[in-house]
Amino acid sequence: MAEYMHGAYGQIGSTNTKATTRSRNAIVYVGTAPVHTVEGGAKNVNRPVVVNDMSEARKYFGMSYEWEKYTLCEAVHAHFALNEVGPLILINVLDPATHKSSESGTVSLTPENGMVRIVNAGDIMLESVTVESKVKDTDYKITYDPAKGVITLAEARVGGLGTEALTITYESVDVSKVTENDVIGASDGDGLNTGLFAVKNVYQLTGYVPSFLLCPGYSGVKDVHAAMIKNSQKINSHWDAYVLADIPIADAEGEAVTLSTAKTWKDANGYNCANETVYFPLAKGTDGYTYHLSVLAAANLQVLLSQQDGIPYKTASNTGCPIIENLYLGEDSLGRVYDDELINEKLCKNGIASAAYVGGSWRIWGAHSANYVYGTEDRLSEAENNRMMLQYISNDFQHRRSGDVDKPMTANDIKMLVSEEQSRLDALVKTGALIYGKVVFDGDAKRMGDIITGKYLFSFEAGTTPLCSSLIADVSWTDAGYQVYFASIAQ
């Protein structure tokens, strides 16, 4: 029996699309955030939330520069602080109710100038802080400075804190209790989704189509990566997301992964899917922070998307990344120089993207999808934007056409729909996003039964604009000018 279908759907073929108002493409990040440092932050657990800028990110999720603990903060910094581009959809899996220290903290501090400061407070749950014999918002107010990691208690009224030593108690989160299973999450099949499975909630709760998926700090874990791929395909039975993942600089046993062994690790662990780009290694920033290349690439990609109406026909490869000081493979690999020949031969040639110093600056480097195999004729994996464009066309069709479901479909309606979709493809060709686009209604007599039951198939064919992967100057010596040269000497 044919699969039950009710709604507008799209599907991606190996070489053709079987089936443009702008699609609301979303870059979705799953990870950990210091929600315990903001009031009301605990409700943002396993819940997709749209943040448009740094202030909203701080308001709903807090901020920290301990990115190994709070992985979503790296994304917030890269997109909003470095590139001033958004929005993002963040899904935090750190739950202060369960991922907390088993012991409470106590400190005795004496107010100075009406204030008390608790240093190294990045893990303290702000709402758990209590002051003996004092009342919050009546005697004092509490704030947290993420840049300094300091909680400040300031008098809400003159003399509210007094001058004697105060006993302050609090609870702390323990990020080490967040496991890969928390990040992977689960679905009960009845609408309760956590971790990566909460990507299912993005469209309903935000109105955005989950088009890109990242999990910095965790995507290098094999099982997490597998969950990313699983939850990127036919989300809600509709949406296809493109994954940006990282190969770790050390394997599960703690052994270093190098440029020479990255391909072996990639193939052995299944980081070779058609709808993903994988990056290696990390990047050391000029600001002293360590970045995942997937995050830097996603931020650059979002800049491009913002410039081209959300249409992903350009790749982040060869876009400038001035924050990079050098590639980073761990403290034992400091002092190495990685030229673009090395990056091309060890990584890009094997379907691994990276960063390289070319043209006088650091740039994201590598446009192949992860399933790219050098020497084959698989044109779709040649450039990541090929797959991104097919997914965009499919997602966009479904997002726009859902309003046509459960309405009569006359012959004129079919012709109008085909005409409108063809106009959209023509516009993509005109802007250079495609080199070819055609849509036809499949009204073959063999499909009469499907049509009678209300299933109308519109077949899309799309040819993406090829990338320029190399420019070659063929320079030869010639003596053609000598005749003129000697003639001028003889005069």
C-alpha positions in Angstrom: 0.0 0.0 0.0 1.3 3.5 -0.9 2.5 5.7 2.0 -0.3 7.9 3.5 0.4 11.5 2.6 -1.5 14.6 3.5 0.2 17.9 2.8 2.8 19.4 0.5 5.9 17.3 0.2 9.3 17.3 -1.7 11.9 14.7 -2.3 15.6 14.8 -3.4 16.8 12.4 -6.1 20.4 11.5 -6.9 20.6 13.7 -10.0 17.2 15.3 -10.5 14.7 16.9 -8.1 11.5 14.9 -8.0 9.0 16.8 -6.7 10.4 30.9 -5.4 8.5 34.0 -1.8 11.6 33.5 0.1 12.0 30.4 2.3 12.6 31.1 5.9 15.9 29.2 6.1 17.2 28.6 9.6 20.6 27.7 11.0 20.0 25.5 13.9 22.5 24.8 16.7 22.2 22.1 19.3 24.4 22.2 22.4 24.9 23.6 25.9 24.3 27.2 27.1 24.6 28.9 30.5 20.9 29.2 30.9 21.4 29.1 34.7 23.0 32.5 34.6 19.8 34.3 33.5 16.4 34.6 35.2 13.9 32.3 33.6 16.7 30.6 31.5 15.8 27.1 32.9 12.7 27.0 30.7 14.9 27.1 27.6 15.9 23.4 27.8 15.3 21.2 24.7 13.3 24.1 23.2 14.1 25.8 19.9 14.4 29.5 20.5 15.0 32.2 17.8 17.7 34.7 18.7 18.2 37.7 16.4 21.2 39.3 18.0 23.7 39.2 20.9 21.3 40.9 23.3 18.6 38.3 22.7 21.1 35.4 23.0 22.2 36.8 26.4 18.6 37.3 27.5 17.4 33.8 26.8 20.6 31.7 27.1 23.2 33.7 28.9 26.8 34.0 27.7 30.1 32.4 28.5 33.6 32.3 27.0 34.2 28.8 28.3 33.2 27.3 25.0 34.2 23.7 25.9 31.5 23.8 28.6 29.0 26.0 26.9 29.1 25.2 23.2 26.3 27.3 21.9 28.2 30.5 23.0 30.8 29.9 20.3 28.1 30.1 17.7 26.6 33.2 19.3 30.0 34.9 19.3 30.9 33.9 15.7 27.6 34.9 14.1 26.7 38.0 16.2 30.0 39.4 17.4 32.3 38.5 14.5 29.9 38.7 11.6 26.9 40.7 12.9 24.5 38.3 11.1 21.5 36.3 12.2 19.1 35.0 13.2 20.0 31.6 14.8 17.8 29.0 16.4 19.4 27.5 19.5 18.4 24.3 21.2 20.1 24.0 24.7 20.3 20.6 26.3 21.8 21.7 29.6 19.1 21.3 32.3 20.0 23.0 35.6 17.5 20.7 37.3 19.4 17.6 36.5 22.9 18.6 35.4 23.9 20.1 38.7 26.5 19.6 41.5 25.4 17.2 44.3 26.7 19.7 46.9 25.6 23.2 47.6 28.1 26.1 47.9 28.4 28.5 50.8 30.5 31.6 51.0 30.9 34.4 53.6 31.4 37.9 52.2 31.4 41.4 53.6 29.6 44.1 51.7 31.8 47.0 50.4 30.1 50.2 49.2 26.7 48.4 49.2 27.9 45.5 47.0 29.1 41.9 47.3 30.9 40.2 44.5 31.2 36.4 44.0 34.0 35.6 41.6 34.5 32.5 39.4 30.7 32.3 39.3 30.1 31.0 35.8 28.6 27.7 37.0 26.5 29.1 39.8 22.7 29.0 39.3 21.7 32.6 39.6 18.2 31.9 40.8 19.5 29.6 43.6 21.6 32.3 45.3 20.2 33.2 48.7 21.5 35.6 51.4 20.9 34.7 55.0 18.3 37.1 56.6 18.0 39.1 53.3 15.3 39.3 50.8 16.0 39.4 47.0 14.6 42.5 45.2 13.8 44.1 48.6 17.2 44.2 50.2 19.3 43.5 47.2 19.4 42.8 43.4 21.5 40.3 41.7 23.3 40.4 38.3 25.9 38.3 36.5 28.7 39.6 34.3 29.6 36.9 31.7 32.8 38.6 30.6 34.2 38.6 34.1 32.4 35.6 35.5 31.2 37.6 38.5 27.9 37.7 40.3 27.2 41.0 42.0 24.7 41.6 44.8 23.9 45.3 45.0 21.7 47.0 47.6 18.1 47.6 46.4 17.7 50.1 49.2 20.2 52.0 51.3 21.7 49.7 53.9 19.9 46.7 52.5 23.0 44.5 52.8 24.3 46.0 56.0 28.0 46.0 56.9 28.5 42.6 58.5 29.7 39.4 56.8 26.9 37.7 54.9 26.4 34.0 54.5 25.5 33.3 50.9 24.4 29.9 49.6 24.0 28.7 46.1 23.8 25.6 43.8 25.9 25.1 40.7 25.5 23.3 37.4 27.9 20.4 36.5 28.3 20.5 32.8 30.3 17.3 32.9 27.0 15.5 33.6 25.8 16.4 30.1 26.3 13.2 28.1 26.2 12.5 24.4 22.8 10.9 25.1 21.5 14.3 26.3 22.7 15.9 23.1 21.3 13.1 20.9 18.0 13.2 22.8 15.0 11.2 22.0 11.4 11.3 20.8 8.5 9.5 22.4 6.5 9.5 19.1 3.8 11.7 20.6 5.4 15.1 20.4 7.9 15.1 23.2 11.3 15.7 21.6 14.6 16.4 23.2 18.2 17.0 22.1 18.7 16.7 18.3 15.2 15.3 18.0 13.9 18.7 19.1 14.8 19.8 15.5 11.3 18.4 14.9 9.9 21.3 16.9 11.6 24.1 15.0 9.1 24.8 12.3 6.1 24.6 14.6 7.6 26.8 17.4 9.5 29.3 15.3 8.0 29.3 11.8 11.5 28.8 10.3 12.4 25.9 8.1 15.4 24.0 9.7 17.7 24.2 6.8 21.2 23.9 8.4 22.2 21.9 11.4 25.3 22.1 13.6 26.4 20.7 16.9 29.8 22.2 17.7 31.8 20.4 20.4 29.7 17.3 20.0 29.5 16.6 16.2 32.9 14.9 16.4 31.3 12.1 18.5 30.3 9.3 16.2 26.9 8.6 17.7 26.0 12.3 17.9 26.9 12.7 14.3 24.7 9.8 13.3 21.8 11.4 15.2 22.5 14.7 13.3 22.2 12.9 10.0 19.1 11.0 11.1 17.4 14.2 12.3 18.4 16.2 9.2 16.4 14.2 6.7 12.7 14.6 6.2 12.2 16.6 9.4 8.4 16.4 10.2 8.3 14.3 6.9 9.0 17.5 5.0 12.2 19.4 5.5 15.8 18.5 4.5 18.6 20.1 6.4 22.3 20.4 5.4 24.7 19.3 8.2 28.0 21.0 9.0 30.1 18.8 11.3 33.7 18.5 12.6 36.2 15.7 12.7 37.8 15.7 16.2 41.5 16.4 16.7 41.6 13.3 18.9 39.7 10.0 18.6 37.6 8.3 21.2 40.8 6.7 22.7 42.5 10.0 23.0 44.9 9.3 20.0 45.6 12.4 17.9 43.9 12.7 14.5 46.3 14.4 12.0 46.0 15.8 8.5 47.3 12.4 7.3 44.9 10.3 9.2 41.8 12.5 9.0 40.5 10.7 5.9 40.9 7.3 7.5 39.0 8.5 10.6 36.3 10.1 8.4 35.6 7.0 6.4 35.8 4.6 9.4 33.3 6.7 11.3 30.7 7.4 8.6 31.4 11.1 8.1 30.7 10.8 4.4 27.0 11.6 3.9 25.7 13.4 0.9 24.0 16.2 2.8 26.9 17.4 4.9 30.3 19.1 4.8 32.8 18.0 7.4 35.7 20.2 8.7 39.1 19.6 10.2 40.9 20.6 12.3 40.1 23.5 14.7 41.3 27.1 14.3 43.2 29.2 16.8 41.8 32.7 16.8 43.7 36.0 16.9 41.6 36.7 20.0 43.0 33.7 21.8 39.9 31.5 21.5 39.7 28.2 19.7 37.0 27.8 17.1 35.3 25.0 15.3 35.7 25.5 11.5 32.1 24.4 11.0 30.9 27.4 13.1 33.1 29.9 11.3 31.9 28.4 7.9 28.3 28.6 9.0 28.7 32.3 10.0 30.3 33.1 6.7 27.5 31.2 4.9 24.9 33.1 6.7 26.5 36.4 5.5 26.1 35.1 2.0 22.5 34.0 2.6 21.7 37.4 3.9 23.0 39.0 0.7 21.1 36.6 -1.7 17.6 36.4 -0.3 18.4 33.2 1.6 19.2 31.2 -1.5 22.2 29.0 -0.9 23.8 29.1 -4.3 27.2 30.3 -3.1 29.6 28.4 -0.9 31.4 29.5 2.2 34.6 28.2 0.7 37.1 30.9 -0.1 35.3 33.5 2.1 37.5 35.5 4.3 38.0 34.5 8.0 40.4 37.1 9.5 39.8 35.8 13.0 42.0 32.8 12.2 45.6 33.0 13.3 46.5 29.4 12.5 45.0 25.9 12.3 44.9 24.1 15.7 45.5 20.3 16.2 46.4 20.5 19.9 49.2 21.9 22.0 51.5 19.2 20.8 51.2 20.4 17.2 52.1 24.1 17.8 54.6 25.6 15.4 53.5 23.8 12.3 52.8 25.7 9.1 49.9 24.5 7.0 50.1 25.7 3.3 47.2 25.3 0.9 48.9 22.5 -1.0 48.9 20.4 2.2 45.3 21.3 2.9 44.3 20.4 -0.7 46.1 17.1 -0.8 45.4 15.8 2.7 41.9 17.2 3.2 40.0 18.8 0.4 40.9 16.1 -2.1 39.3 13.6 0.4 36.0 15.5 0.9 37.2 17.3 4.1 36.9 21.1 4.3 39.2 23.3 6.3 40.8 26.7 6.2 43.9 27.9 4.3 46.0 31.0 4.0 45.5 32.0 0.3 45.6 35.4 -1.4 47.2 37.0 1.6 44.6 36.0 4.2 43.0 33.1 6.0 39.9 31.8 4.3 37.4 28.9 4.7 38.7 26.3 2.2 36.9 23.4 0.6 33.5 23.2 -1.1 33.0 19.4 -1.5 30.3 17.5 0.2 31.5 14.8 2.5 30.6 12.0 0.1 33.0 13.5 -2.5 35.5 11.0 -4.0 38.2 12.4 -6.1 38.2 11.1 -9.7 34.6 10.1 -9.8 31.8 11.6 -11.9 29.5 12.4 -9.0 28.7 16.0 -10.0 26.3 16.5 -7.1 29.0 16.1 -4.4 31.5 18.3 -6.3 30.2 21.4 -4.5 28.1 21.6 -1.3 25.8 24.3 -2.8 24.6 21.7 -5.3 22.8 19.7 -2.6 21.9 22.9 -0.7 20.1 24.3 -3.8 18.1 21.1 -4.4 17.1 21.0 -0.7 16.2 24.7 -0.9 13.9 24.2 -3.9 12.2 21.2 -2.2 11.8 23.0 1.2 10.7 26.2 -0.4 8.0 24.5 -2.5 6.6 22.7 0.6 6.6 25.9 2.7 4.7 27.9 0.2 2.4 25.3 -1.3 0.9 23.9 2.0 -1.9 26.4 1.6 -3.0 24.7 -1.7 -3.7 21.4 0.1 -7.4 20.3 0.5 -8.6 22.7 -2.1 -10.0 21.7 -5.5 -7.3 21.4 -8.2 -8.7 22.2 -11.6 -6.8 21.8 -14.9 -6.3 25.6 -14.9 -5.0 25.4 -11.3 -2.4 22.9 -12.4 -1.3 25.1 -15.3 -1.2 28.1 -13.1 0.9 26.3 -10.5 3.4 25.0 -13.1 3.6 28.5 -14.6 4.3 30.1 -11.2 6.9 27.5 -10.2 8.6 27.8 -13.6 8.8 31.6 -13.1 10.6 31.0 -9.9 13.1 28.7 -11.5 13.5 31.2 -14.3 14.3 33.9 -11.7 16.9 31.6 -10.1 18.5 31.1 -13.5 18.5 34.8 -14.2 20.3 35.6 -10.9 22.9 32.9 -11.5 21.7 30.6 -8.8 20.9 28.0 -11.5 21.9 27.4 -15.0 18.8 25.4 -15.8 15.4 24.9 -14.3 12.3 23.2 -15.5 9.1 22.0 -13.8 6.4 19.8 -15.4 3.2 18.2 -14.1 3.3 14.4 -14.3 -0.2 13.7 -15.7 0.7 10.3 -17.2 -2.2 7.9 -17.4 -0.3 5.5 -15.1 -0.7 8.1 -12.4 -4.4 8.5 -12.8 -5.1 6.5 -9.6 -2.9 8.8 -7.6 -4.6 11.9 -9.1 -8.0 10.5 -8.2 -6.8 10.2 -4.6 -5.5 13.7 -4.6 -1.8 13.1 -5.2 -0.3 15.5 -7.8 3.3 15.1 -8.8 5.3 18.1 -10.1 8.7 17.1 -11.4 11.5 19.7 -11.0 14.8 19.6 -12.9 17.5 21.9 -11.7 21.0 22.5 -12.8 23.1 24.4 -10.3 25.7 26.9 -11.5 29.2 25.2 -11.4 31.8 26.6 -9.1 35.2 27.7 -10.3 37.4 25.2 -8.5 40.7 26.3 -10.1 42.2 29.0 -12.3 45.2 28.1 -14.4 47.7 30.4 -16.0 49.7 28.6 -18.7 52.9 30.7 -19.1 55.4 30.0 -21.8 58.6 31.6 -22.9 58.8 33.0 -26.4 61.4 34.8 -28.6 58.7 36.5 -30.6 59.8 40.0 -29.4 63.5 39.7 -30.2 63.1 40.7 -33.9 61.6 44.0 -32.8 64.1 44.4 -30.0 67.1 44.0 -32.3 65.6 46.2 -34.9 65.2 49.0 -32.3 68.9 48.5 -31.3 70.1 48.8 -34.9 68.5 52.2 -35.4 
